[in-house]
Amino acid sequence: IAPVPSSALPPSPGAPPGFFASARLVLGGLAQYFSARAELVGLEGREAASNYLRLLVFLVIGLAAMVAMLIFLIITLVLLVKWWTHWSWPAVTGSFAGAGLLVAAVCALVVKRRVSQPVFTETLAELRKDRAWLSREFSSAPPPTRTLSPHGR
């Protein structure tokens, strides 16, 4: 029987483990920890994807129902306006189209005005003040000189 090298023997119960054994235990524990967390993220990710897919399906169905409702509402309004005013079909539908165009133009102008306004004005002003202060502070300060401690270090 060949002698067993001392590095292959398990440490005695009273002796502290060596550096490599401790490092292997710590790295093994970290690997198990991150593996468990990755598995948990995968499980929750699949569950979240399933929930968001169901939410998306309901959103599409709801939007389709709203579009159908708007179409029927517009048809009803056109019929009512034609019945009340006795206008021809082209006149009634043209007036609805013109009203829709007017609403769209007003909305576009409001959006254009809102988008052209600057944002974060106070924050940008504070950052400009900070930049000016820093440039004054560092341009007027003399370059740092190295001083020795009393011990010469």
Summary of the structure (lengths in Angstrom):
residues: 153
radius of gyration: 37.7
end to end distance: 61.7
largest distance: 114.2
contacts: 258
relative contact order: 0.03
helix: 77%
strand: 0%
